[in-house]
Amino acid sequence: MKICNIHYSVILGIAALFSLPGCLSQGNNPDDLFFQNKKKMLTARWNSPFSQAETASKHAPKGPYLGNGDVGLVSYTSENGQTLQLSKVDFITDNWSDWAGTGPAALPVGGVSISVQSEPAEGFCYEMRQLDAELYMHTGTAEPVEMTTWMTMDDNYVVTELTTASEHPIDVTVMTYANDENKLYETTSGIREKVGQVSRRSRTEGDVRWIARAGISTRITGTEASWEKTSSSQVTASFQIKAGQPVCIVTYVSGSLEDDARLPEAYEKLSSVNGPQLALLKIEKKQWWKDMWTRSYVETNDSLLNRQYLSSIYLMASACNLHSPVCGGMYGVWNMNDSMNYHGDIHLNYNSQAGFYSVFSANRPELAMPYYDFLEKLIPEGKRRAREEMGLVHPSLKDKSCRGLLFSVSALGNGYLYGEYWQQTMDAPFNVPLFSWYYEYTGDREFLRKRAYPFIRECGDFYEDYLKKETLDSTYRYNILTGGHEGSWDLNPPSDLAFVEQTFRLLLRYSEILGVDENRRALWKDIVTHLPSYKVIMPTKTPNQGLPVYAKNEAGWDLPAHVIQLHPVYPCELLNLHSDSTALQLARNTLYYYAVDQQGFTETMNELGLSAFVMGTRIGFDPDILIDKMKTLIHRAGTNFLILDGHHCLEKTTIVETINSMMLQSVDGVLHLFPCWPDKPASFTRLRAKGAFVVSAQYDGKQVTSLKLTSERGETCRIALPQKDAATAEVRQNGETIKTIQKDGILSFTTEAGKEYDIQFLPDHE
């Protein structure tokens, strides 16, 4: 691991480790001032012990958690200690079977259990301090011990700092273990020169395509410890802790998909670790999180919304980042059960994509990089399946062969598809928006050329072969017959028509930007201009407003209470604030009917992840309703701030995109400020907009009072005048007023890459 260029002489030994300030200093700059008031809000607290049974989960973490994109940690406690359960994102077995299918599955590795030998007493306290990315424990013992646990973000050290004020030495035991409940998975244990090590191996029987191993290694620093191998899966260290002599339990998690737990590498890292190095590692951890927190943030002036927004950022960054060796699934890095729901997989019909919806506007686009790596691993197999397996999607497709990509619903981050198609063909095109957004929000032309455009073109190849051209009286149309929802079989569902249209519109635009595929544009344009209209029906369920709505397919399907037929709004962004007023009103009717009348917002377990709330922001839905329903869901969150539904996890972070879209939208190259926010003060800092603009603004409930914008790529900036009485606007760069054009309510001006602009809106006083 890279160590900061700081001389050890300035670090006062291991004691410095226990006195470092929080990740955000108590300064006077705007970022510090914002987060100074958020630390308590982002601290989850338990005042009594919580057992393994209480926190056991086959889906999202139920207890306190940490993550660094590779290693996941979830803890449980007793009065006198805690167990840190550990998983590694690339510890994946093959040939695991359950109702979801046979194939790869994510596994836990093991953990570290810390026990203080002291009688129970009052005073137990446990905190998950998200702002500092640390877990804190005060044991409920007669001779209390304080423990603080943290992990490095670009290497796999997990450190627990122990201190006590007791007058007497306290005995402590630390057990490092590999999960051994399932005998399918081989374990090892051993001790090498004061480093205890265990490992776990994935399944080796049957037709496995790989064997993975993962290891946990532990060393005790700050005191002498005696070690004992207690079983083939456990090693135990014993030591004493005294007042004024802090101790660190330093663990390293290692492994690979190559049947190698890399225990010698872990030993080398731990054998030389000392107090000064740990202090430097902690400084790096704090700097990593300071950068992550301050990339962007919003002020809603509602403590519940603020907490859930920021906690979702914490979840996103902990689950997947540039340190991830493979992309995690729906549960990120927190696979703590040998039988995780859906194999702990990447669900490709929205669940996993939704976990990345927010990273672009939230100015953290690099968090999606492991996901792109994963998708590109699937391309060869996806192309084979499109040629050879169409009949498995639906019997009517037997003997049909297509170019392009066909993905099943399920896959693991190491690049293996498995399981059913559920009669759906959108699982590859569902990723087109994500590829597009990275380019649109960052302006990275190389990403467009080498990664986004090739993937989107594969999806276009598939649709060229899959769509069926139907001749009508005086014209024709391109139909799609597919599963709009899992297990359905539908003619022209809007959910899929939207992906068809988006795919070809992007290909038309991007092929011109890149100067490629000119000979293919005529067909792409023909498809876009001859797609069927979305079916409109009157509602069939009560209550309803008696207003027409979009149906889920051409036959008029009106079940169930979710809004997949609004994929044209999001993630496909075809229906938006600039759309025809009739289409917009139909979309609002549809969302109200399903999400409000039929209570889909709050009673359908996955509407938050399915993006129903984001859809609302993109069509100008009532913001008070959106906020009220979001807060209803937030009130159901567990002690660790996660909204649990028994099935999903990371998709709940779409609350971030919802709020971002309420405050800033990029529509057809025009920035809209607070387009779906109630008449209440709010602000946002450094949100990212399409065109590679980084934007900050304040709103007093009536008008935008401050607007600053940094242009990263030098694109022309276009802003919708944000209030009715804004007749003119003034733009300054480095104090100098620059030339602008104002036409039809749009302010336009030329920008230079890397320059910051101040925009002031001036009311008409005439």
C-alpha positions in Angstrom: 0.0 0.0 0.0 1.2 3.5 -0.8 2.2 5.3 2.3 2.0 9.1 2.6 5.3 11.0 2.4 5.5 11.8 6.1 8.5 11.1 8.2 8.0 8.6 11.0 9.8 11.0 13.3 6.7 13.3 13.3 4.5 10.4 14.5 4.7 9.8 18.2 4.5 6.1 18.1 1.3 4.1 18.4 -0.3 6.7 20.8 -0.8 9.0 17.8 -3.1 6.4 16.3 -5.6 7.0 19.1 -5.7 10.8 19.0 -6.1 11.5 15.3 -9.0 14.0 14.5 -12.0 13.0 12.5 -12.0 12.7 8.8 -13.4 16.2 8.4 -11.5 18.8 10.4 -13.2 21.4 12.5 -12.3 24.2 10.1 -14.2 27.2 8.9 -14.4 26.4 5.1 -18.0 25.7 3.8 -17.4 21.9 3.6 -16.2 21.7 7.2 -19.0 23.8 8.4 -21.6 21.7 6.7 -20.2 18.4 8.0 -19.6 19.6 11.5 -23.3 19.5 12.1 -23.8 16.1 10.5 -21.6 13.8 12.7 -24.3 13.1 15.2 -26.8 12.6 12.5 -24.6 10.0 10.8 -23.9 8.1 14.0 -26.1 5.0 14.6 -26.2 3.9 18.2 -27.0 0.7 20.0 -27.5 0.9 23.8 -27.7 -2.9 24.4 -25.9 -5.9 22.9 -27.1 -7.3 19.6 -26.5 -11.0 18.9 -25.6 -12.9 15.8 -29.2 -14.1 15.5 -30.5 -10.6 15.6 -28.2 -9.4 12.8 -28.1 -12.6 10.7 -29.1 -11.8 7.1 -29.2 -13.3 3.7 -29.5 -9.9 2.1 -28.6 -6.4 3.4 -26.6 -5.9 6.6 -28.7 -5.7 9.7 -25.9 -4.6 12.1 -23.1 -2.0 12.0 -21.1 -2.3 8.8 -17.9 -1.1 7.1 -16.7 -1.7 3.6 -13.8 -0.7 1.2 -15.1 -2.0 -2.1 -13.3 -5.4 -1.6 -13.8 -6.3 2.1 -17.2 -6.2 3.9 -17.5 -6.1 7.7 -20.7 -6.6 9.8 -20.5 -6.9 13.5 -22.5 -8.4 16.4 -21.9 -8.2 20.1 -22.2 -9.4 23.6 -21.7 -7.3 26.8 -18.0 -8.1 26.8 -17.0 -8.2 23.2 -17.8 -8.2 19.5 -17.4 -10.3 16.4 -16.3 -8.8 13.1 -17.7 -10.9 10.3 -15.7 -10.5 7.1 -16.4 -11.2 3.5 -14.4 -10.5 0.3 -16.1 -9.5 -2.9 -14.2 -11.9 -5.1 -14.6 -14.9 -2.8 -17.1 -16.6 -5.2 -17.8 -20.3 -5.5 -19.1 -22.1 -8.6 -21.7 -24.9 -8.9 -23.9 -23.6 -6.1 -27.6 -24.6 -6.6 -30.8 -23.3 -5.2 -34.2 -22.1 -6.5 -32.5 -19.3 -8.3 -30.4 -21.6 -10.4 -27.0 -23.3 -10.5 -23.8 -21.3 -10.9 -21.6 -18.8 -9.1 -22.4 -17.6 -5.6 -20.8 -15.2 -3.2 -19.6 -16.5 0.2 -18.4 -15.1 3.5 -14.9 -15.8 4.6 -14.9 -15.8 8.4 -14.1 -13.2 11.0 -12.4 -12.0 14.2 -14.1 -12.4 17.6 -12.8 -10.2 20.5 -13.7 -11.0 24.1 -12.9 -9.1 27.3 -12.6 -11.2 30.4 -14.6 -9.1 32.8 -17.9 -9.4 34.6 -21.0 -7.9 32.9 -22.0 -4.4 34.1 -23.8 -1.3 32.9 -22.4 1.0 30.3 -22.6 -0.9 27.0 -22.5 1.3 24.0 -21.9 0.6 20.3 -21.8 3.2 17.5 -21.4 3.1 13.8 -19.8 6.5 13.0 -20.4 6.8 9.3 -18.8 10.2 8.9 -15.5 8.8 10.2 -16.1 5.3 8.7 -15.5 3.7 12.1 -17.2 1.4 14.6 -16.9 2.2 18.3 -17.6 0.0 21.3 -17.7 0.5 25.0 -18.0 -2.9 26.7 -20.7 -3.4 29.3 -18.2 -4.8 31.7 -17.0 -4.0 35.3 -13.6 -3.1 33.8 -14.6 -1.5 30.5 -12.6 -1.6 27.3 -13.1 0.8 24.4 -12.7 -0.5 20.9 -12.5 1.5 17.6 -12.5 -0.4 14.3 -11.7 1.0 10.9 -10.3 -0.3 7.6 -8.0 1.0 4.9 -9.7 2.0 1.6 -7.1 1.0 -0.9 -5.7 -2.1 0.9 -7.4 -4.7 3.1 -6.2 -3.9 6.7 -8.9 -4.0 9.3 -7.7 -2.4 12.6 -9.4 -2.5 16.0 -7.8 -0.2 18.6 -8.3 -1.2 22.3 -7.8 1.1 25.3 -8.8 0.9 28.9 -8.7 3.1 32.0 -9.0 0.1 34.4 -6.7 0.0 37.4 -6.0 -3.6 36.8 -4.8 -5.5 33.7 -7.6 -7.1 31.7 -7.4 -10.4 29.9 -8.5 -10.3 26.3 -8.8 -13.2 23.7 -9.0 -12.8 20.0 -10.2 -15.6 17.8 -9.6 -15.5 14.1 -11.8 -18.0 12.3 -12.9 -19.2 8.9 -16.5 -20.1 8.5 -16.8 -23.9 8.8 -20.5 -24.5 9.1 -20.7 -25.9 5.5 -18.3 -28.8 5.0 -18.4 -28.3 1.2 -15.8 -25.5 1.8 -12.4 -26.5 3.1 -10.7 -24.5 5.8 -7.2 -24.2 7.1 -5.6 -22.6 10.2 -2.1 -22.0 11.4 0.3 -19.7 13.2 3.4 -18.1 11.8 5.6 -16.1 14.1 2.9 -14.3 16.0 0.6 -14.0 13.0 -2.5 -16.2 13.1 -3.9 -17.2 9.8 -7.0 -19.0 8.5 -8.4 -19.6 5.0 -11.5 -20.8 3.3 -11.8 -22.5 -0.1 -14.7 -22.4 -2.5 -16.3 -25.6 -3.8 -14.1 -28.1 -5.7 -16.6 -30.8 -6.5 -18.5 -31.1 -9.7 -18.2 -29.0 -12.8 -16.5 -26.0 -11.3 -14.8 -23.5 -13.6 -12.6 -22.0 -10.9 -11.6 -22.4 -7.3 -11.3 -19.4 -5.1 -9.5 -19.0 -1.7 -9.7 -16.2 0.8 -7.7 -15.7 4.0 -7.8 -13.8 7.3 -4.6 -13.0 9.1 -4.2 -11.3 12.5 -1.4 -9.8 14.5 -1.6 -8.1 17.9 0.6 -4.9 18.3 1.3 -3.0 21.5 1.6 -6.0 23.8 2.8 -9.6 23.9 0.3 -12.2 22.8 0.3 -16.0 23.1 -1.2 -17.9 20.2 -2.9 -21.3 19.9 -4.4 -23.2 17.1 -7.8 -24.3 18.4 -9.2 -26.1 15.4 -8.7 -26.5 11.6 -10.6 -23.3 11.2 -9.6 -21.2 14.2 -6.6 -19.6 15.9 -6.7 -17.7 19.2 -4.5 -15.0 20.7 -4.5 -14.1 24.4 -3.0 -11.0 25.9 -3.5 -8.4 28.6 -4.5 -4.7 28.1 -3.5 -2.1 30.7 -4.3 1.5 31.2 -2.1 3.8 29.2 -0.9 1.0 26.9 -3.2 0.8 23.9 -3.3 -2.3 21.8 -4.2 -2.9 18.1 -5.7 -6.0 16.6 -4.5 -5.7 13.0 -6.2 -8.0 10.5 -5.5 -8.4 6.8 -8.0 -10.0 4.4 -6.5 -11.6 1.3 -7.3 -14.1 -1.5 -8.0 -14.5 -5.2 -10.0 -16.4 -7.8 -6.9 -18.5 -8.4 -7.0 -21.0 -5.5 -4.6 -18.9 -3.6 -5.4 -17.2 -0.3 -2.1 -15.3 -0.5 -1.3 -15.9 3.1 2.5 -15.3 2.7 1.7 -11.9 1.3 -0.6 -11.2 4.2 2.1 -12.3 6.7 4.7 -10.0 5.1 2.3 -7.1 5.5 1.5 -7.8 9.1 4.9 -8.9 10.3 6.4 -5.4 9.7 3.4 -3.3 10.8 4.0 -0.9 13.7 2.5 2.0 15.4 3.8 4.8 13.0 2.7 2.8 10.0 -0.8 2.3 11.4 -1.0 6.0 12.1 -0.2 6.7 8.5 -2.7 4.2 7.3 -5.3 5.8 9.4 -4.4 9.3 8.0 -4.9 7.9 4.5 -8.2 6.4 5.4 -9.4 9.7 6.8 -8.2 11.6 3.7 -9.9 9.1 1.4 -13.2 9.6 3.2 -12.8 13.4 3.4 -12.4 13.5 -0.4 -15.4 11.2 -0.8 -17.7 13.1 1.5 -16.8 16.5 0.0 -17.2 15.5 -3.7 -20.8 16.8 -3.4 -23.6 17.2 -0.9 -27.0 18.8 -0.6 -28.8 20.7 2.1 -32.5 19.9 2.2 -33.0 21.5 5.6 -34.7 18.3 6.7 -32.7 16.1 9.0 -34.3 12.9 8.0 -33.7 13.5 4.2 -30.1 14.7 4.9 -29.3 11.6 7.0 -30.6 9.2 4.4 -28.9 11.0 1.6 -25.5 11.0 3.2 -25.9 7.5 4.6 -26.6 6.4 1.0 -23.4 8.0 -0.1 -21.6 6.1 2.6 -23.2 2.8 1.5 -22.3 3.4 -2.2 -18.7 4.3 -1.6 -18.2 1.4 0.9 -19.6 -1.1 -1.5 -17.9 -0.4 -4.8 -15.0 1.8 -5.7 -11.7 1.7 -7.6 -10.3 -0.7 -5.0 -12.8 -3.4 -5.9 -11.2 -6.4 -7.7 -14.6 -7.4 -9.0 -18.0 -5.7 -8.9 -20.2 -6.7 -6.0 -23.8 -7.7 -6.4 -27.0 -6.4 -4.9 -25.5 -6.7 -1.4 -22.2 -5.1 -2.3 -19.4 -6.5 -0.2 -21.6 -7.8 2.6 -22.2 -11.4 1.8 -22.3 -12.9 5.3 -24.2 -16.1 4.6 -23.4 -19.2 2.6 -26.9 -19.0 1.2 -27.3 -15.3 0.2 -30.5 -14.5 -1.6 -30.1 -14.8 -5.4 -26.5 -16.1 -4.8 -25.5 -12.5 -3.8 -25.6 -11.8 -7.5 -25.7 -8.9 -9.8 -29.3 -8.7 -10.9 -29.4 -7.2 -14.4 -33.0 -6.2 -14.7 -32.6 -3.0 -12.7 -31.6 -4.1 -9.2 -27.9 -3.7 -9.6 -28.0 -0.9 -12.2 -30.0 1.1 -9.6 -27.1 1.0 -7.2 -25.1 3.1 -9.6 -27.8 5.5 -10.8 -26.7 8.2 -8.4 -22.9 8.2 -8.8 -22.9 10.5 -11.8 -24.9 13.5 -10.6 -23.3 13.0 -7.2 -19.9 13.7 -8.7 -18.5 10.2 -8.0 -18.6 8.6 -11.4 -15.5 6.5 -10.8 -17.5 4.3 -8.4 -19.1 2.7 -11.4 -15.8 1.6 -13.0 -15.9 -1.9 -11.5 -19.4 -2.4 -12.9 -18.2 -1.5 -16.5 -15.4 -4.0 -16.1 -17.9 -6.6 -15.1 -20.2 -5.9 -18.1 -17.3 -6.1 -20.5 -16.4 -9.5 -19.1 -19.9 -10.7 -20.1 -19.7 -9.7 -23.7 -18.3 -12.9 -25.3 -20.8 -15.1 -23.5 -23.6 -12.6 -24.1 -22.9 -12.8 -27.9 -22.9 -16.6 -27.8 -26.2 -16.6 -26.0 -27.8 -14.2 -28.5 -26.7 -16.6 -31.3 -27.6 -19.9 -29.6 -30.0 -19.5 -26.7 -32.9 -17.4 -27.9 -35.2 -20.4 -27.5 -34.5 -20.4 -23.8 -36.0 -16.9 -23.5 -39.3 -18.1 -24.9 -40.4 -21.2 -26.9 -41.6 -19.0 -29.8 -37.9 -17.9 -30.3 -36.6 -21.4 -31.0 -34.2 -21.4 -33.9 -33.9 -17.6 -33.9 -30.4 -16.2 -33.8 -29.3 -12.7 -33.2 -26.2 -10.6 -33.2 -25.4 -8.5 -30.2 -25.9 -9.4 -26.6 -28.3 -11.6 -24.6 -27.9 -11.6 -20.8 -29.7 -13.6 -18.3 -31.0 -11.8 -15.2 -28.2 -13.1 -12.9 -24.5 -12.9 -12.9 -21.6 -12.6 -10.5 -18.9 -10.0 -10.6 -16.2 -12.3 -11.9 -18.0 -12.4 -15.2 -20.3 -15.4 -15.2 -23.9 -15.4 -16.1 -26.3 -18.0 -14.7 -30.0 -18.7 -14.1 -33.1 -17.8 -16.0 -34.0 -15.2 -18.6 -37.5 -14.7 -17.1 -38.6 -14.1 -20.8 -36.7 -10.8 -20.8 -34.4 -9.4 -23.4 -33.6 -6.0 -21.8 -30.9 -7.2 -19.4 -28.1 -6.1 -21.7 -29.7 -2.8 -22.9 -30.6 -1.9 -19.3 -26.9 -1.0 -19.1 -27.0 1.4 -22.0 -28.0 4.4 -19.8 -25.0 3.8 -17.5 -22.5 3.7 -20.3 -24.0 6.8 -21.8 -24.1 8.7 -18.5 -20.4 8.3 -17.8 -19.6 10.0 -21.0 -22.4 12.6 -20.8 -21.5 13.6 -17.2 -17.7 13.6 -17.6 -17.2 14.4 -21.3 -14.6 11.6 -21.5 -14.3 11.0 -25.3 -12.0 8.0 -24.9 -14.5 6.3 -22.7 -17.1 6.9 -25.3 -15.0 5.6 -28.1 -13.5 2.5 -26.4 -16.2 1.4 -24.0 -19.6 3.1 -24.2 -20.1 3.1 -28.0 -19.0 -0.5 -28.6 -21.3 -1.8 -25.9 -24.3 0.3 -27.1 -23.7 -0.8 -30.7 -23.8 -4.5 -29.5 -27.2 -3.7 -28.1 -28.2 -2.1 -31.4 -27.1 -5.2 -33.3 -29.3 -7.3 -31.1 -32.4 -5.1 -31.7 -31.7 -4.9 -35.5 -32.1 -8.7 -35.6 -34.8 -9.0 -32.9 -37.3 -6.4 -33.9 -40.1 -7.5 -36.3 -41.1 -5.1 -39.0 -44.9 -5.1 -39.4 -46.6 -3.6 -42.5 -49.7 -1.5 -41.9 -52.1 0.1 -44.3 -49.9 2.9 -45.5 -46.8 2.6 -43.3 -45.0 0.1 -41.1 -43.6 -0.2 -37.6 -41.0 -2.1 -35.7 -42.5 -4.3 -33.0 -40.9 -6.0 -30.0 -42.3 -9.1 -28.3 -40.6 -9.7 -25.0 -41.1 -9.8 -21.2 -41.7 -6.4 -19.9 -41.7 -7.8 -16.4 -40.2 -11.1 -15.1 -42.2 -14.0 -16.6 -44.6 -11.9 -18.8 -44.7 -12.0 -22.6 -45.8 -8.7 -24.1 -46.2 -7.0 -27.4 -44.6 -3.5 -27.4 -44.2 -2.9 -23.7 -43.1 0.7 -23.1 -40.5 -0.6 -20.7 -38.7 -2.2 -23.7 -39.7 0.2 -26.4 -37.9 2.8 -24.4 -34.6 0.9 -24.4 -34.9 0.3 -28.2 -35.4 4.0 -28.9 -32.7 5.1 -26.5 -30.2 2.7 -27.9 -30.7 3.9 -31.5 -30.9 7.6 -30.6 -27.6 7.3 -28.8 -26.0 5.4 -31.7 -27.1 8.1 -34.1 -25.7 10.9 -31.9 -22.5 9.1 -30.9 -21.6 7.8 -34.4 -21.6 11.4 -35.6 -19.5 12.5 -32.7 -17.0 9.7 -33.3 -17.2 9.8 -37.1 -18.1 6.1 -37.5 -20.8 3.9 -38.9 -22.3 6.5 -41.3 -23.7 3.7 -43.4 -25.8 2.3 -40.6 -27.5 5.5 -39.6 -30.4 5.3 -42.1 -31.7 2.1 -40.6 -31.2 3.4 -37.0 -33.2 6.5 -37.9 -35.9 4.4 -39.6 -36.3 2.3 -36.5 -36.5 5.4 -34.2 -39.2 7.0 -36.4 -41.3 3.9 -36.8 -41.6 2.6 -33.3 -45.1 2.0 -31.9 -46.8 4.5 -29.6 -47.2 3.6 -25.9 -50.7 2.2 -25.2 -53.0 4.5 -23.2 -55.9 3.1 -21.1 -58.3 4.1 -18.4 -57.4 2.7 -15.0 -59.1 -0.6 -14.0 -58.4 -0.6 -10.3 -59.7 1.7 -7.6 -59.0 4.1 -6.2 -58.0 6.2 -9.2 -58.4 9.8 -10.5 -60.4 8.7 -13.5 -57.6 9.9 -15.8 -55.9 8.0 -18.6 -52.6 6.3 -17.9 -49.9 4.4 -19.8 -50.4 0.6 -19.9 -47.7 -1.9 -19.4 -48.1 -3.4 -22.9 -50.1 -3.0 -26.1 -52.9 -5.3 -24.8 -53.5 -2.9 -21.9 -52.0 -4.8 -19.0 -52.8 -3.0 -15.8 -51.0 -5.1 -13.1 -49.1 -4.9 -10.7 -48.7 -1.7 -8.7 -45.4 -0.6 -10.1 -44.4 1.7 -13.0 -42.1 -0.2 -15.4 -44.0 1.4 -18.2 -42.3 4.7 -17.2 -38.9 3.5 -18.3 -39.2 6.1 -21.0 -38.9 8.6 -18.3 -36.1 6.9 -16.4 -33.6 5.5 -16.9 -34.1 6.1 -20.7 -34.7 9.9 -20.4 -36.9 10.0 -23.5 -39.8 11.6 -21.8 -38.7 14.7 -19.8 -39.5 18.2 -18.8 -39.1 19.3 -22.5 -41.7 16.8 -23.7 -45.1 17.4 -25.1 -47.5 18.5 -22.3 -50.0 15.7 -23.1 -47.3 13.0 -22.8 -46.1 14.6 -19.5 -49.5 14.7 -18.0 -50.1 11.0 -19.0 -46.9 10.2 -17.2 -48.0 12.1 -14.1 -51.4 10.4 -14.2 -49.6 7.0 -14.4 -47.3 7.7 -11.5 -50.1 9.0 -9.3 -52.4 6.0 -10.2 -49.8 3.3 -9.4 -47.6 5.0 -6.8 -50.2 7.1 -4.8 -53.6 5.6 -5.4 -52.3 2.0 -5.3 -49.6 2.9 -2.7 -46.8 1.7 -4.9 -44.4 4.3 -3.5 -44.5 2.8 0.0 -46.0 -0.6 -0.3 -44.2 -2.1 -3.3 -40.9 -3.3 -1.8 -38.7 -2.1 -4.7 -40.2 1.2 -6.0 -37.4 3.2 -4.6 -34.8 1.2 -6.5 -37.0 0.7 -9.5 -36.6 4.5 -9.8 -40.3 5.5 -9.4 -39.2 8.4 -7.2 -36.6 9.6 -9.8 -39.3 9.2 -12.5 -41.4 11.6 -10.5 -38.7 14.3 -10.4 -38.2 14.0 -14.2 -41.8 14.7 -15.1 -42.4 17.5 -12.6 -44.5 15.4 -10.1 -45.7 17.0 -6.9 -42.5 17.4 -4.8 -44.3 17.4 -1.5 -45.7 14.0 -2.3 -42.3 12.6 -3.3 -40.8 13.9 -0.1 -43.6 12.6 2.1 -43.4 9.1 0.6 -39.6 9.0 0.8 -39.8 9.9 4.5 -42.3 7.2 5.0 -39.7 4.7 3.7 -36.9 6.3 5.7 -38.9 6.0 8.9 -38.8 2.2 8.3 -35.0 2.1 8.2 -33.1 0.0 10.7 -30.8 1.2 13.4 -28.0 1.2 10.8 -30.0 3.5 8.6 -30.6 0.9 5.9 -34.1 0.5 4.4 -34.6 -3.2 4.4 -37.2 -5.1 2.5 -35.8 -8.6 2.8 -34.5 -8.8 -0.7 -32.5 -5.7 -1.8 -29.8 -3.4 -0.6 -27.8 -1.0 -2.8 -30.7 0.0 -5.0 -32.1 2.0 -2.1 -29.3 4.5 -2.7 -31.5 5.9 -5.5 -32.7 8.4 -2.9 -29.6 10.3 -3.8 -30.5 10.6 -7.5 -34.0 11.5 -6.5 -33.0 14.5 -4.4 -30.3 15.5 -6.9 -32.9 15.5 -9.7 -35.2 17.6 -7.6 -32.5 20.2 -7.4 -30.7 19.9 -10.7 -31.5 18.3 -14.1 -29.7 18.2 -17.4 -32.4 18.1 -20.1 -31.5 18.2 -23.8 -28.3 20.1 -22.9 -30.1 22.6 -20.7 -29.6 22.9 -16.9 -32.7 23.2 -14.8 -32.2 24.5 -11.3 -34.5 23.2 -8.5 -37.1 22.0 -11.1 -39.0 19.7 -8.7 -38.3 21.2 -5.3 -41.0 22.7 -3.0 -41.1 26.4 -2.0 -38.5 25.9 0.7 -34.9 26.8 1.1 -32.3 24.3 -0.1 -28.8 24.2 -1.7 -26.5 21.8 -3.4 -22.7 21.8 -3.6 -20.7 20.4 -6.6 -23.4 18.3 -8.2 -22.3 17.1 -11.6 -24.4 17.9 -14.7 -24.2 16.6 -18.2 -21.7 18.5 -20.3 -19.1 18.0 -17.6 -20.3 20.9 -15.5 -19.8 20.9 -11.7 -22.5 23.1 -10.2 -23.3 24.7 -6.8 -26.5 26.7 -6.1 -28.6 28.1 -3.3 -32.3 28.5 -3.3 -34.3 30.6 -0.8 -37.7 29.0 -1.6 -38.5 31.5 -4.3 -35.5 32.2 -6.3 -31.9 31.0 -6.9 -29.7 33.3 -4.8 -26.3 31.9 -5.7 -25.0 29.8 -8.7 -21.4 28.8 -9.4 -20.4 26.5 -12.2 -17.1 24.9 -13.2 -16.7 23.7 -16.8 -14.4 20.7 -17.1 -14.5 20.3 -20.9 -15.2 23.8 -22.2 -18.7 23.1 -23.5 -21.3 25.7 -24.2 -23.4 26.1 -21.0 -27.2 26.5 -21.3 -29.3 27.3 -18.2 -33.1 27.6 -18.0 -33.9 30.9 -16.3 -34.9 29.6 -12.9 -37.6 32.0 -11.8 -40.5 33.8 -13.5 -39.2 37.3 -12.8 -35.6 36.6 -14.0 -35.5 38.7 -17.1 -31.7 38.9 -17.4 -28.6 37.2 -16.0 -25.0 38.2 -15.6 -22.2 35.7 -15.9 -18.7 36.5 -14.5 -15.5 34.6 -14.9 -12.6 35.7 -12.6 -14.5 38.9 -11.9 -15.0 39.9 -15.5 -18.5 39.9 -17.1 -18.6 37.6 -20.2 -20.9 37.7 -23.2 -24.2 35.7 -22.9 -27.2 35.0 -25.1 -30.7 34.9 -23.7 -33.5 33.5 -25.8 -36.8 31.7 -25.0 -36.0 31.6 -21.3 -32.5 30.0 -21.9 -29.3 31.6 -20.9 -26.3 30.5 -23.0 -22.6 31.2 -22.8 -19.3 29.8 -24.0 -17.0 28.3 -21.4 -13.4 27.4 -21.1 -12.2 24.1 -19.7 -11.2 24.4 -16.1 -12.7 27.8 -15.5 -15.3 28.7 -12.9 -18.3 31.0 -13.5 -20.5 33.0 -11.2 -24.1 33.5 -12.5 -26.4 36.1 -11.0 -30.1 36.3 -12.1 -31.5 39.8 -12.2 -35.2 40.4 -11.9 -37.0 42.7 -14.3 -37.9 45.9 -12.4 -39.8 47.6 -15.2 
